Amino acid sequence: MKNLSKPASKLTLKKELSRNEMKQVTGGSTQQTYCDGYDRNGYNPFPVAGSMPIGCMPAYCPNAHHGAFLYCA
């Protein structure tokens, strides 16, 4: 067992895959849309604790009754 070869370098997915391929592997986007939550139906902020990142989608906020778009991060 002492004759095992040592790896020449480490393989990391971030270096080997494109951004779209990484999204497919990890199951989603790394960016999240943030909304102020003030809507005619009351206060309904987004995101809430535990929500999955949905990407940067400014139109999501008013269409889903989460108020006005704030930023993406």
N, C-alpha and C positions, 0 to 999 in steps of 0.2 A: 503493500500500500504506500510505501514511501516514494514510489516512482511516479506519482501523480503530477501532471504538468500544471503549471500556474497559468491563469488567464492573462492574456496580453493587455486587456482593458475591460472596463465594465460596460455593460449594455444598459442604456437607459431609454425608456420609451419616449421621453420628451425629445431626445436628440434624433431618434430613429423614425418617428412618425410625424406626419403633418398635423396641423391643428384639427382639421376635420376628422382625421383618423383617430386622434386622441379623444375627440368627443364620442365617437362610436365605441371606443374601448371603455371609456369611463362612464358612459351612459348619460351624458348631458353636457351642458355648457359650464364653463367656469365663471361666467359673468352672471350677475343678478341685476334685475330691474328693481328700482326702489321708487315707491309711490308715497305721496303725502297722506293718503287715506281719507281726505275730506271729500265726501260725495253727498249728493242730495239725500241719500238713504242713511246717512250717519257717518260715523268714523269707522273706517275699514282699512287699516294700513296694510301695506305689502312691502316686503315679505314678513311672514310670521315665523316664529321659531320653528325650526325643523323643515321649512319648505325647501324644495330642491331648486337649484339655480335654473332659470328659464332663459338665460341669455339677455341681451340688451334689446328690449322691445318697448320703446316709449309708448306706442299705441295701446299696449296692454292695460295700462293704468285706468284711463277713462272707460275703455270698453268693458273692463271687468268690474267696474264700480269701485275702484280703489283710489279715486281722486286723481290728482295731477301727477305727471311724471316728475321725479326729482333728479335722478342720475343713475348711471350704471357703474358697477364696481365688480 
